[in-house]
Amino acid sequence: MKVKICGMTRPKDVQICEDAGADFIGFINIKRSKRFVELERINELKHFMKNKDRAVLVMEPENAEEVLFALRKTGIKILQLHSLSPYEIKYLKWRDCFKISPLEKDLKIVRAVGISDKLSEDKKEEIKEFARVCDAIIFDYEVEGKSGGTGRQIPIETAVKASKIAKNIKKSIKTVLAGGMSTERIKGYEKILDKYFDYVDVNSGVEDAPGIKNPLKIKELFGIKGHLSIKY
């Protein structure tokens, strides 16, 4: 099970998280987020990483062209999208296939799917649709149609069902669990998480305040016995 730490706003937090063992480092470019960072600043923060291929750009774009603009600005090729339809994502993947621009080569697209306590039939279909076109799906708690940044936890049984649905559609799909993830929750469900998810996404669980990471909490997170690395 891999770990992504999201919501970076400061150079020292980028370095601390990467040195501690974070597999991926997330930068949020969504204005409604308390951890919003402009693209120019994200590009600066990325340069504090030893392995820039582990950077993840978190977006809620209005269209595919906005994604392409962000690619040119940051050079980050792992995209976590909290919007765009399966059709628009297929368009981005099509561009990737034809290598229209060197910056678009080898894109990885992670689509956020917001779920709450139970999975409706419509939500199950949504998971299936995105599993067919994406490289990974991140499950986060949904409030009023928005996913991410709520700090609320998806019931583990519901999250496992969602992961199974995605993997039944495409074996190669990677699944991610987010939403109020902390060291305590990972410890409590470590075996389940390791079995049904490829990585977890941690944000507020290692912070003192939005965008301000706590080195001791990060150290504790990576001290969990049984932390495994699986190729993305």
C-alpha positions as CSV (number, residue, x, y, z in Angstrom):
1,M,0.0,0.0,0.0
2,K,1.4,3.3,-1.1
3,V,0.9,6.7,0.6
4,K,0.1,10.1,-1.0
5,I,0.3,13.2,1.2
6,C,-1.7,16.0,-0.3
7,G,-2.2,19.7,0.3
8,M,1.4,21.0,0.1
9,T,1.8,24.7,0.5
10,R,5.4,25.1,1.9
11,P,8.8,23.9,0.6
12,K,9.9,22.4,4.0
13,D,6.7,20.3,4.1
14,V,7.4,18.9,0.6
15,Q,10.9,17.9,1.7
16,I,9.9,16.5,5.0
17,C,7.1,14.3,3.4
18,E,9.3,13.0,0.6
19,D,12.2,12.3,3.0
20,A,9.8,10.4,5.3
21,G,8.8,8.1,2.6
22,A,5.7,9.6,0.8
23,D,5.2,7.8,-2.5
24,F,3.3,10.8,-4.0
25,I,3.1,14.5,-3.1
26,G,-0.1,16.4,-3.9
27,F,-0.6,20.0,-4.8
28,I,-4.1,21.4,-4.8
29,N,-5.2,23.9,-7.5
30,I,-8.9,24.0,-6.6
31,K,-10.0,27.5,-5.4
32,R,-12.6,26.2,-2.9
33,S,-9.9,24.3,-1.0
34,K,-8.2,25.8,2.1
35,R,-5.0,24.4,0.6
36,F,-5.3,26.1,-2.8
37,V,-2.0,27.0,-4.5
38,E,-1.6,28.9,-7.8
39,L,0.0,27.0,-10.7
40,E,3.1,29.2,-10.7
41,R,3.6,28.5,-7.0
42,I,3.0,24.7,-7.5
43,N,5.8,24.8,-10.1
44,E,8.1,26.4,-7.6
45,L,7.2,23.9,-4.9
46,K,7.7,20.9,-7.2
47,H,11.4,21.9,-7.6
48,F,12.0,21.1,-4.0
49,M,11.2,17.4,-4.7
50,K,14.1,15.0,-5.4
51,N,11.8,12.9,-7.6
52,K,9.5,15.2,-9.5
53,D,7.7,12.3,-11.2
54,R,5.9,11.7,-7.8
55,A,4.2,15.1,-8.0
56,V,0.4,15.0,-8.3
57,L,-1.6,18.0,-9.5
58,V,-5.1,18.1,-8.0
59,M,-7.6,20.0,-10.2
60,E,-11.3,20.7,-10.7
61,P,-11.2,22.0,-14.3
62,E,-14.1,23.2,-16.3
63,N,-12.8,21.6,-19.5
64,A,-10.0,19.6,-21.0
65,E,-8.2,22.7,-22.3
66,E,-7.8,23.9,-18.7
67,V,-6.0,20.6,-17.9
68,L,-3.6,21.1,-20.9
69,F,-2.8,24.6,-19.8
70,A,-1.9,23.4,-16.3
71,L,0.3,20.7,-17.8
72,R,2.2,23.4,-19.7
73,K,2.5,25.5,-16.6
74,T,3.7,22.8,-14.2
75,G,5.0,19.8,-16.2
76,I,3.2,17.5,-13.7
77,K,1.9,14.4,-15.4
78,I,-0.1,12.7,-12.7
79,L,-3.5,14.5,-12.6
80,Q,-6.1,14.1,-9.9
81,L,-9.3,15.4,-11.4
82,H,-12.4,16.3,-9.4
83,S,-14.4,17.1,-12.5
84,L,-14.6,16.2,-16.3
85,S,-16.7,13.5,-17.9
86,P,-15.5,10.1,-19.1
87,Y,-15.7,11.5,-22.6
88,E,-13.4,14.4,-21.8
89,I,-10.9,12.1,-20.0
90,K,-10.9,9.8,-23.1
91,Y,-10.0,12.9,-25.1
92,L,-7.0,13.6,-22.9
93,K,-6.0,9.9,-23.1
94,W,-6.3,10.0,-26.9
95,R,-3.9,13.0,-27.0
96,D,-1.6,11.0,-24.8
97,C,-1.7,8.1,-27.2
98,F,-0.6,10.2,-30.2
99,K,1.9,12.2,-28.1
100,I,0.6,15.5,-29.6
101,S,2.9,17.4,-27.2
102,P,6.0,16.1,-25.3
103,L,4.4,17.5,-22.1
104,E,1.4,15.2,-22.6
105,K,3.4,12.0,-22.9
106,D,2.7,9.3,-20.3
107,L,-0.1,11.0,-18.5
108,K,-1.7,9.3,-15.5
109,I,-5.2,10.3,-14.8
110,V,-6.8,9.8,-11.4
111,R,-10.5,10.6,-11.2
112,A,-12.1,11.5,-7.8
113,V,-15.4,9.8,-7.2
114,G,-17.4,11.2,-4.2
115,I,-19.3,8.6,-2.2
116,S,-21.0,8.8,1.2
117,D,-22.4,6.2,3.5
118,K,-24.0,3.9,0.8
119,L,-23.6,3.3,-2.9
120,S,-26.6,4.1,-5.1
121,E,-27.1,2.3,-8.4
122,D,-26.2,5.6,-10.2
123,K,-23.0,5.8,-8.2
124,K,-22.0,2.2,-9.0
125,E,-22.5,3.1,-12.7
126,E,-20.3,6.2,-12.3
127,I,-17.5,4.2,-10.8
128,K,-17.7,1.7,-13.7
129,E,-17.6,4.5,-16.3
130,F,-14.5,6.1,-14.8
131,A,-12.8,2.8,-14.2
132,R,-12.9,2.1,-18.0
133,V,-11.1,5.3,-18.9
134,C,-8.8,6.3,-16.0
135,D,-5.6,5.0,-14.6
136,A,-6.8,5.3,-11.0
137,I,-9.9,6.2,-9.0
138,I,-9.7,8.1,-5.7
139,F,-12.7,7.6,-3.4
140,D,-13.4,10.6,-1.1
141,Y,-16.4,11.6,1.0
142,E,-19.0,13.6,-0.9
143,V,-20.9,16.5,0.5
144,E,-23.5,18.4,-1.6
145,G,-22.1,17.0,-4.8
146,K,-18.4,17.9,-4.0
147,S,-15.7,15.5,-3.1
148,G,-12.5,16.2,-1.3
149,G,-11.6,18.5,1.6
150,T,-14.5,17.5,3.8
151,G,-12.3,15.5,6.3
152,R,-15.2,13.0,6.6
153,Q,-14.6,9.3,6.5
154,I,-16.2,6.8,4.1
155,P,-17.4,3.7,6.0
156,I,-14.8,1.1,5.3
157,E,-17.4,-1.5,4.0
158,T,-18.7,1.0,1.5
159,A,-15.2,2.0,0.4
160,V,-14.3,-1.7,-0.1
161,K,-17.4,-2.3,-2.3
162,A,-16.5,0.7,-4.4
163,S,-13.0,-0.6,-4.9
164,K,-14.3,-4.0,-5.9
165,I,-16.6,-2.5,-8.5
166,A,-13.8,-0.6,-10.1
167,K,-11.4,-3.6,-10.1
168,N,-14.1,-5.9,-11.5
169,I,-14.3,-3.6,-14.5
170,K,-10.6,-3.2,-15.1
171,K,-8.0,-5.3,-13.3
172,S,-5.2,-2.7,-13.9
173,I,-7.1,0.2,-12.3
174,K,-5.5,1.6,-9.1
175,T,-7.8,2.5,-6.2
176,V,-7.2,5.1,-3.6
177,L,-9.0,5.8,-0.3
178,A,-9.2,9.4,0.9
179,G,-11.4,11.3,3.3
180,G,-10.3,11.9,6.9
181,M,-7.4,9.4,6.6
182,S,-5.1,9.4,9.6
183,T,-2.5,7.2,11.2
184,E,-5.1,5.8,13.6
185,R,-7.5,4.9,10.8
186,I,-4.8,3.3,8.7
187,K,-3.6,1.3,11.7
188,G,-7.2,0.2,12.5
189,Y,-7.9,-1.1,8.9
190,E,-4.3,-1.8,7.7
191,K,-5.0,-5.4,6.5
192,I,-8.2,-4.3,4.7
193,L,-6.6,-1.3,3.1
194,D,-3.6,-3.4,2.0
195,K,-5.9,-6.0,0.4
196,Y,-8.4,-3.7,-1.4
197,F,-6.6,-0.5,-2.1
198,D,-3.4,0.4,-3.9
199,Y,-2.7,3.5,-1.8
200,V,-4.2,5.9,0.7
201,D,-4.4,9.7,0.5
202,V,-3.6,11.6,3.7
203,N,-4.0,15.4,4.2
204,S,-5.6,16.9,7.3
205,G,-4.5,13.8,9.3
206,V,-0.9,15.0,9.4
207,E,-1.6,18.8,9.8
208,D,-1.6,21.4,12.5
209,A,-3.7,23.7,10.3
210,P,-4.8,23.6,6.6
211,G,-1.6,23.3,4.5
212,I,0.7,23.2,7.6
213,K,2.1,19.7,8.0
214,N,3.3,18.3,11.4
215,P,6.6,16.5,11.2
216,L,5.9,14.3,14.2
217,K,2.5,13.1,12.7
218,I,4.3,12.4,9.4
219,K,6.9,10.4,11.2
220,E,4.3,8.4,13.0
221,L,2.4,7.7,9.8
222,F,5.4,6.2,8.1
223,G,6.3,4.2,11.3
224,I,3.3,2.0,10.7
225,K,4.5,-1.6,10.5
226,G,3.7,-3.3,7.2
227,H,3.9,-0.2,5.0
228,L,4.4,-1.7,1.5
229,S,5.4,-0.2,-1.8
230,I,3.5,-1.4,-4.9
231,K,4.5,0.0,-8.3
232,Y,2.1,2.7,-9.5
